[in-house]
Amino acid sequence: MRKIYCQKCEKEITSRKQLFTTQIFFWVAAYCSTCYVERIKSVSSLAVSNTPLNGKYSNFLAGITVIGLFMVFFAEIPYIKIPLIVVLSLVLLMRIYSYMRFERHLPVVDASSDINE
């Protein structure tokens, strides 16, 4: 397994529970939970997202995006079809990229290990 390090403090991230990935323009960065709460959570703009790319909300958003892509694909409005497909695909591709680059290299922490921490 590949080692993942925090973008800010350069501490090794050892589990998915500690990992928070964020999007800065089209660049995805990994942060530990401490650095994410301290620095990234307070910043929000068009360039920096304060919502992590990994987590339940992002998984829900990816599912809604897939449904939206199917709906747009079968829509009969040609001048808006291509831009919507591009925008919705970017949302989905950023989530997939976050998983492929960071999350798949980290172990999933089960409920029994959360009690011991």
PAKOLLO-929139 format. One record per atom (N, C-alpha, C): atom name; chain; residue number from 1; x, y, z. Coordinates in Angstrom, 1 decimal, m for minus. Layout:
BEGIN
CA; A; NUM; X; Y; Z $
...
//
This chain:
BEGIN
N; A; 1; 0.8; m1.2; 0.0 $
CA; A; 1; 0.0; 0.0; 0.0 $
C; A; 1; 0.9; 1.3; 0.0 $
N; A; 2; 0.4; 2.3; m0.7 $
CA; A; 2; 1.1; 3.5; m0.8 $
C; A; 2; 0.9; 4.4; 0.4 $
N; A; 3; 1.9; 5.1; 0.9 $
CA; A; 3; 1.7; 6.0; 2.0 $
C; A; 3; 1.1; 7.3; 1.6 $
N; A; 4; 0.2; 7.9; 2.3 $
CA; A; 4; m0.4; 9.1; 2.1 $
C; A; 4; 0.0; 10.1; 3.2 $
N; A; 5; 0.4; 11.3; 2.8 $
CA; A; 5; 0.8; 12.3; 3.7 $
C; A; 5; m0.1; 13.6; 3.6 $
N; A; 6; m0.2; 14.2; 4.7 $
CA; A; 6; m1.0; 15.5; 4.8 $
C; A; 6; m0.3; 16.6; 4.0 $
N; A; 7; m1.1; 17.3; 3.3 $
CA; A; 7; m0.5; 18.4; 2.4 $
C; A; 7; 0.1; 19.5; 3.2 $
N; A; 8; m0.4; 19.8; 4.4 $
CA; A; 8; 0.0; 20.9; 5.3 $
C; A; 8; 1.1; 20.5; 6.2 $
N; A; 9; 0.8; 19.5; 7.1 $
CA; A; 9; 1.8; 19.2; 8.2 $
C; A; 9; 2.7; 18.0; 7.8 $
N; A; 10; 2.4; 17.3; 6.7 $
CA; A; 10; 3.2; 16.2; 6.2 $
C; A; 10; 3.3; 15.0; 7.1 $
N; A; 11; 2.3; 14.9; 8.0 $
CA; A; 11; 2.1; 13.7; 8.8 $
C; A; 11; 1.5; 12.6; 8.0 $
N; A; 12; 1.9; 11.4; 8.3 $
CA; A; 12; 1.3; 10.2; 7.5 $
C; A; 12; m0.1; 10.0; 7.9 $
N; A; 13; m1.0; 9.8; 7.0 $
CA; A; 13; m2.4; 9.5; 7.2 $
C; A; 13; m2.5; 8.0; 7.1 $
N; A; 14; m3.0; 7.3; 8.2 $
CA; A; 14; m3.0; 5.9; 8.3 $
C; A; 14; m4.3; 5.2; 8.0 $
N; A; 15; m5.4; 6.0; 8.1 $
CA; A; 15; m6.7; 5.3; 7.8 $
C; A; 15; m7.6; 6.3; 7.1 $
N; A; 16; m8.7; 5.8; 6.5 $
CA; A; 16; m9.6; 6.6; 5.8 $
C; A; 16; m10.4; 7.6; 6.7 $
N; A; 17; m10.5; 7.2; 8.0 $
CA; A; 17; m11.1; 8.1; 9.0 $
C; A; 17; m10.4; 9.4; 9.2 $
N; A; 18; m9.0; 9.3; 9.1 $
CA; A; 18; m8.2; 10.5; 9.2 $
C; A; 18; m8.1; 11.4; 8.0 $
N; A; 19; m8.5; 10.8; 6.8 $
CA; A; 19; m8.2; 11.4; 5.5 $
C; A; 19; m9.4; 12.4; 5.1 $
N; A; 20; m9.0; 13.6; 4.7 $
CA; A; 20; m10.0; 14.5; 4.1 $
C; A; 20; m9.4; 15.0; 2.8 $
N; A; 21; m10.0; 14.8; 1.7 $
CA; A; 21; m9.5; 15.3; 0.4 $
C; A; 21; m10.4; 16.5; 0.0 $
N; A; 22; m9.7; 17.5; m0.5 $
CA; A; 22; m10.4; 18.7; m0.9 $
C; A; 22; m10.0; 19.1; m2.3 $
N; A; 23; m10.8; 19.9; m2.9 $
CA; A; 23; m10.6; 20.3; m4.3 $
C; A; 23; m10.2; 21.8; m4.3 $
N; A; 24; m9.0; 22.1; m4.9 $
CA; A; 24; m8.6; 23.4; m5.1 $
C; A; 24; m8.4; 23.6; m6.6 $
N; A; 25; m9.3; 24.3; m7.3 $
CA; A; 25; m9.5; 24.3; m8.7 $
C; A; 25; m9.6; 22.9; m9.2 $
N; A; 26; m8.7; 22.4; m10.0 $
CA; A; 26; m8.8; 21.0; m10.5 $
C; A; 26; m7.7; 20.1; m9.8 $
N; A; 27; m7.2; 20.6; m8.7 $
CA; A; 27; m6.2; 19.9; m8.0 $
C; A; 27; m6.8; 19.3; m6.7 $
N; A; 28; m6.5; 18.0; m6.4 $
CA; A; 28; m7.1; 17.4; m5.2 $
C; A; 28; m5.9; 17.2; m4.2 $
N; A; 29; m6.2; 17.7; m3.0 $
CA; A; 29; m5.2; 17.6; m1.9 $
C; A; 29; m5.7; 16.8; m0.7 $
N; A; 30; m4.8; 16.1; m0.1 $
CA; A; 30; m5.1; 15.3; 1.1 $
C; A; 30; m4.7; 16.0; 2.3 $
N; A; 31; m5.6; 16.0; 3.3 $
CA; A; 31; m5.3; 16.6; 4.6 $
C; A; 31; m5.6; 15.6; 5.8 $
N; A; 32; m4.9; 15.7; 6.9 $
CA; A; 32; m5.3; 15.0; 8.1 $
C; A; 32; m6.5; 15.7; 8.7 $
N; A; 33; m7.1; 15.0; 9.6 $
CA; A; 33; m8.3; 15.6; 10.2 $
C; A; 33; m8.0; 16.9; 11.0 $
N; A; 34; m6.9; 17.0; 11.6 $
CA; A; 34; m6.5; 18.2; 12.4 $
C; A; 34; m6.3; 19.4; 11.5 $
N; A; 35; m5.6; 19.2; 10.4 $
CA; A; 35; m5.3; 20.3; 9.5 $
C; A; 35; m6.5; 20.7; 8.7 $
N; A; 36; m7.4; 19.8; 8.4 $
CA; A; 36; m8.6; 20.1; 7.7 $
C; A; 36; m9.5; 21.0; 8.5 $
N; A; 37; m9.7; 20.6; 9.8 $
CA; A; 37; m10.5; 21.4; 10.7 $
C; A; 37; m10.0; 22.8; 10.9 $
N; A; 38; m8.7; 22.9; 11.1 $
CA; A; 38; m8.0; 24.2; 11.4 $
C; A; 38; m8.0; 25.1; 10.3 $
N; A; 39; m7.6; 24.7; 9.1 $
CA; A; 39; m7.3; 25.6; 8.0 $
C; A; 39; m8.3; 25.5; 6.9 $
N; A; 40; m8.6; 24.4; 6.3 $
CA; A; 40; m9.4; 24.3; 5.1 $
C; A; 40; m10.9; 24.5; 5.4 $
N; A; 41; m11.4; 24.1; 6.6 $
CA; A; 41; m12.8; 24.2; 6.9 $
C; A; 41; m13.2; 25.7; 6.9 $
N; A; 42; m12.3; 26.6; 7.3 $
CA; A; 42; m12.6; 28.0; 7.4 $
C; A; 42; m12.5; 28.7; 6.1 $
N; A; 43; m12.0; 28.1; 5.1 $
CA; A; 43; m11.8; 28.8; 3.8 $
C; A; 43; m12.9; 28.2; 2.8 $
N; A; 44; m13.6; 29.1; 2.2 $
CA; A; 44; m14.6; 28.7; 1.2 $
C; A; 44; m14.7; 29.8; 0.1 $
N; A; 45; m14.5; 29.3; m1.1 $
CA; A; 45; m14.6; 30.2; m2.3 $
C; A; 45; m14.8; 29.4; m3.5 $
N; A; 46; m14.8; 30.0; m4.7 $
CA; A; 46; m15.0; 29.3; m5.9 $
C; A; 46; m13.8; 28.4; m6.2 $
N; A; 47; m12.6; 28.8; m5.7 $
CA; A; 47; m11.4; 28.0; m6.0 $
C; A; 47; m11.2; 26.9; m5.0 $
N; A; 48; m11.6; 27.1; m3.7 $
CA; A; 48; m11.3; 26.2; m2.7 $
C; A; 48; m12.7; 25.7; m2.1 $
N; A; 49; m12.9; 24.4; m2.1 $
CA; A; 49; m14.1; 23.8; m1.6 $
C; A; 49; m13.9; 23.5; m0.1 $
N; A; 50; m14.9; 23.8; 0.7 $
CA; A; 50; m14.8; 23.4; 2.1 $
C; A; 50; m15.5; 22.1; 2.4 $
N; A; 51; m16.0; 21.5; 1.4 $
CA; A; 51; m16.7; 20.2; 1.5 $
C; A; 51; m15.7; 19.1; 1.1 $
N; A; 52; m15.4; 18.1; 1.9 $
CA; A; 52; m14.4; 17.1; 1.5 $
C; A; 52; m15.0; 16.2; 0.3 $
N; A; 53; m14.1; 15.8; m0.5 $
CA; A; 53; m14.4; 14.9; m1.7 $
C; A; 53; m14.7; 13.5; m1.2 $
N; A; 54; m14.3; 13.1; m0.1 $
CA; A; 54; m14.5; 11.8; 0.4 $
C; A; 54; m15.5; 11.9; 1.6 $
N; A; 55; m16.4; 10.9; 1.7 $
CA; A; 55; m17.4; 11.0; 2.8 $
C; A; 55; m18.8; 10.7; 2.3 $
N; A; 56; m19.7; 10.6; 3.2 $
CA; A; 56; m21.1; 10.2; 2.9 $
C; A; 56; m21.7; 11.2; 1.9 $
N; A; 57; m21.5; 12.5; 2.2 $
CA; A; 57; m22.2; 13.6; 1.4 $
C; A; 57; m21.7; 13.5; m0.1 $
N; A; 58; m20.4; 13.3; m0.2 $
CA; A; 58; m19.8; 13.3; m1.6 $
C; A; 58; m20.2; 12.0; m2.3 $
N; A; 59; m20.4; 10.9; m1.6 $
CA; A; 59; m20.9; 9.7; m2.2 $
C; A; 59; m22.4; 9.9; m2.6 $
N; A; 60; m23.2; 10.6; m1.8 $
CA; A; 60; m24.5; 10.9; m2.2 $
C; A; 60; m24.6; 11.8; m3.4 $
N; A; 61; m23.7; 12.8; m3.4 $
CA; A; 61; m23.6; 13.7; m4.5 $
C; A; 61; m23.2; 13.0; m5.8 $
N; A; 62; m22.3; 12.1; m5.7 $
CA; A; 62; m21.9; 11.3; m6.9 $
C; A; 62; m23.0; 10.5; m7.4 $
N; A; 63; m23.9; 9.9; m6.6 $
CA; A; 63; m25.0; 9.2; m7.0 $
C; A; 63; m26.0; 10.0; m7.7 $
N; A; 64; m26.3; 11.2; m7.1 $
CA; A; 64; m27.2; 12.2; m7.7 $
C; A; 64; m26.7; 12.6; m9.1 $
N; A; 65; m25.4; 12.8; m9.2 $
CA; A; 65; m24.7; 13.2; m10.4 $
C; A; 65; m24.9; 12.2; m11.5 $
N; A; 66; m24.8; 10.9; m11.2 $
CA; A; 66; m25.0; 9.8; m12.1 $
C; A; 66; m26.5; 9.9; m12.6 $
N; A; 67; m27.4; 10.0; m11.7 $
CA; A; 67; m28.8; 10.1; m12.1 $
C; A; 67; m29.0; 11.4; m13.0 $
N; A; 68; m28.4; 12.5; m12.7 $
CA; A; 68; m28.5; 13.7; m13.5 $
C; A; 68; m27.9; 13.5; m14.9 $
N; A; 69; m26.8; 12.8; m15.0 $
CA; A; 69; m26.2; 12.5; m16.3 $
C; A; 69; m27.1; 11.7; m17.2 $
N; A; 70; m27.8; 10.7; m16.6 $
CA; A; 70; m28.8; 9.9; m17.4 $
C; A; 70; m29.9; 10.8; m17.9 $
N; A; 71; m30.4; 11.7; m17.0 $
CA; A; 71; m31.5; 12.5; m17.4 $
C; A; 71; m31.1; 13.5; m18.5 $
N; A; 72; m29.9; 14.1; m18.3 $
CA; A; 72; m29.4; 15.1; m19.3 $
C; A; 72; m29.1; 14.4; m20.6 $
N; A; 73; m28.6; 13.1; m20.6 $
CA; A; 73; m28.3; 12.4; m21.8 $
C; A; 73; m29.5; 12.2; m22.7 $
N; A; 74; m30.7; 12.0; m22.0 $
CA; A; 74; m31.9; 11.7; m22.8 $
C; A; 74; m32.7; 13.0; m23.0 $
N; A; 75; m32.2; 14.1; m22.6 $
CA; A; 75; m33.0; 15.4; m22.8 $
C; A; 75; m32.9; 15.8; m24.2 $
N; A; 76; m33.9; 16.5; m24.6 $
CA; A; 76; m34.0; 16.9; m26.0 $
C; A; 76; m33.7; 18.4; m26.2 $
N; A; 77; m32.9; 19.0; m25.4 $
CA; A; 77; m32.5; 20.4; m25.5 $
C; A; 77; m31.0; 20.4; m25.9 $
N; A; 78; m30.7; 20.4; m27.2 $
CA; A; 78; m29.4; 20.2; m27.6 $
C; A; 78; m28.4; 21.3; m27.2 $
N; A; 79; m28.8; 22.6; m27.1 $
CA; A; 79; m27.8; 23.6; m26.8 $
C; A; 79; m27.3; 23.6; m25.3 $
N; A; 80; m28.0; 23.0; m24.4 $
CA; A; 80; m27.7; 22.9; m23.0 $
C; A; 80; m27.1; 21.5; m22.7 $
N; A; 81; m27.3; 20.5; m23.5 $
CA; A; 81; m27.0; 19.1; m23.2 $
C; A; 81; m25.5; 18.9; m23.0 $
N; A; 82; m24.7; 19.4; m23.9 $
CA; A; 82; m23.2; 19.2; m23.8 $
C; A; 82; m22.6; 19.9; m22.6 $
N; A; 83; m22.9; 21.2; m22.4 $
CA; A; 83; m22.4; 21.8; m21.2 $
C; A; 83; m22.8; 21.2; m19.9 $
N; A; 84; m24.0; 20.7; m19.8 $
CA; A; 84; m24.4; 20.0; m18.5 $
C; A; 84; m23.7; 18.7; m18.4 $
N; A; 85; m23.5; 18.0; m19.4 $
CA; A; 85; m22.8; 16.7; m19.4 $
C; A; 85; m21.4; 16.9; m18.9 $
N; A; 86; m20.7; 18.0; m19.4 $
CA; A; 86; m19.3; 18.3; m19.1 $
C; A; 86; m19.2; 18.6; m17.6 $
N; A; 87; m20.1; 19.5; m17.1 $
CA; A; 87; m20.1; 20.0; m15.7 $
C; A; 87; m20.4; 18.8; m14.8 $
N; A; 88; m21.4; 18.0; m15.1 $
CA; A; 88; m21.7; 16.9; m14.2 $
C; A; 88; m20.6; 15.8; m14.2 $
N; A; 89; m20.0; 15.6; m15.4 $
CA; A; 89; m18.9; 14.7; m15.5 $
C; A; 89; m17.7; 15.1; m14.6 $
N; A; 90; m17.5; 16.4; m14.6 $
CA; A; 90; m16.3; 16.9; m13.8 $
C; A; 90; m16.6; 16.6; m12.3 $
N; A; 91; m17.8; 16.7; m11.8 $
CA; A; 91; m18.1; 16.4; m10.4 $
C; A; 91; m17.8; 15.0; m10.1 $
N; A; 92; m18.3; 14.1; m11.0 $
CA; A; 92; m18.1; 12.7; m10.8 $
C; A; 92; m16.6; 12.3; m11.0 $
N; A; 93; m15.9; 12.9; m11.9 $
CA; A; 93; m14.5; 12.5; m12.1 $
C; A; 93; m13.6; 12.9; m11.0 $
N; A; 94; m13.9; 14.1; m10.3 $
CA; A; 94; m13.2; 14.5; m9.2 $
C; A; 94; m13.4; 13.5; m8.0 $
N; A; 95; m14.6; 13.0; m7.8 $
CA; A; 95; m14.8; 12.0; m6.8 $
C; A; 95; m14.1; 10.7; m7.0 $
N; A; 96; m14.1; 10.3; m8.3 $
CA; A; 96; m13.4; 9.1; m8.7 $
C; A; 96; m11.9; 9.2; m8.5 $
N; A; 97; m11.4; 10.4; m8.9 $
CA; A; 97; m9.9; 10.7; m8.8 $
C; A; 97; m9.5; 10.7; m7.4 $
N; A; 98; m10.3; 11.3; m6.5 $
CA; A; 98; m10.0; 11.3; m5.0 $
C; A; 98; m9.9; 9.8; m4.5 $
N; A; 99; m10.8; 9.0; m4.9 $
CA; A; 99; m10.8; 7.6; m4.4 $
C; A; 99; m9.5; 6.9; m5.0 $
N; A; 100; m9.3; 7.0; m6.3 $
CA; A; 100; m8.2; 6.3; m6.9 $
C; A; 100; m6.8; 6.7; m6.4 $
N; A; 101; m6.7; 8.0; m6.2 $
CA; A; 101; m5.4; 8.5; m5.8 $
C; A; 101; m5.1; 8.4; m4.3 $
N; A; 102; m6.1; 8.5; m3.4 $
CA; A; 102; m5.9; 8.5; m2.0 $
C; A; 102; m6.6; 7.4; m1.2 $
N; A; 103; m7.9; 7.3; m1.3 $
CA; A; 103; m8.6; 6.4; m0.5 $
C; A; 103; m8.4; 5.0; m0.6 $
N; A; 104; m8.2; 4.5; m1.8 $
CA; A; 104; m8.0; 3.1; m2.0 $
C; A; 104; m6.7; 2.5; m1.4 $
N; A; 105; m5.7; 3.4; m1.1 $
CA; A; 105; m4.5; 3.0; m0.5 $
C; A; 105; m4.5; 2.9; 1.0 $
N; A; 106; m5.6; 3.3; 1.6 $
CA; A; 106; m5.7; 3.3; 3.1 $
C; A; 106; m6.7; 2.3; 3.5 $
N; A; 107; m6.5; 1.7; 4.7 $
CA; A; 107; m7.4; 0.7; 5.2 $
C; A; 107; m8.7; 1.3; 5.7 $
N; A; 108; m9.7; 0.5; 5.6 $
CA; A; 108; m11.0; 1.0; 6.2 $
C; A; 108; m11.0; 0.6; 7.6 $
N; A; 109; m11.3; 1.5; 8.5 $
CA; A; 109; m11.3; 1.3; 9.9 $
C; A; 109; m12.7; 0.8; 10.3 $
N; A; 110; m12.7; m0.4; 11.0 $
CA; A; 110; m14.0; m0.9; 11.4 $
C; A; 110; m14.4; m0.3; 12.8 $
N; A; 111; m15.7; m0.6; 13.2 $
CA; A; 111; m16.3; m0.1; 14.4 $
C; A; 111; m15.5; m0.5; 15.6 $
N; A; 112; m15.0; m1.7; 15.7 $
CA; A; 112; m14.4; m2.2; 16.9 $
C; A; 112; m13.1; m1.4; 17.2 $
N; A; 113; m12.4; m1.0; 16.2 $
CA; A; 113; m11.1; m0.2; 16.4 $
C; A; 113; m11.4; 1.2; 16.8 $
N; A; 114; m12.6; 1.7; 16.5 $
CA; A; 114; m12.9; 3.1; 16.9 $
C; A; 114; m13.1; 3.2; 18.4 $
N; A; 115; m13.6; 2.1; 19.0 $
CA; A; 115; m13.8; 2.1; 20.5 $
C; A; 115; m12.5; 2.2; 21.2 $
N; A; 116; m11.4; 1.5; 20.6 $
CA; A; 116; m10.2; 1.4; 21.3 $
C; A; 116; m9.3; 2.7; 21.2 $
N; A; 117; m9.7; 3.6; 20.3 $
CA; A; 117; m8.9; 4.8; 20.0 $
C; A; 117; m9.2; 5.9; 21.0 $
//
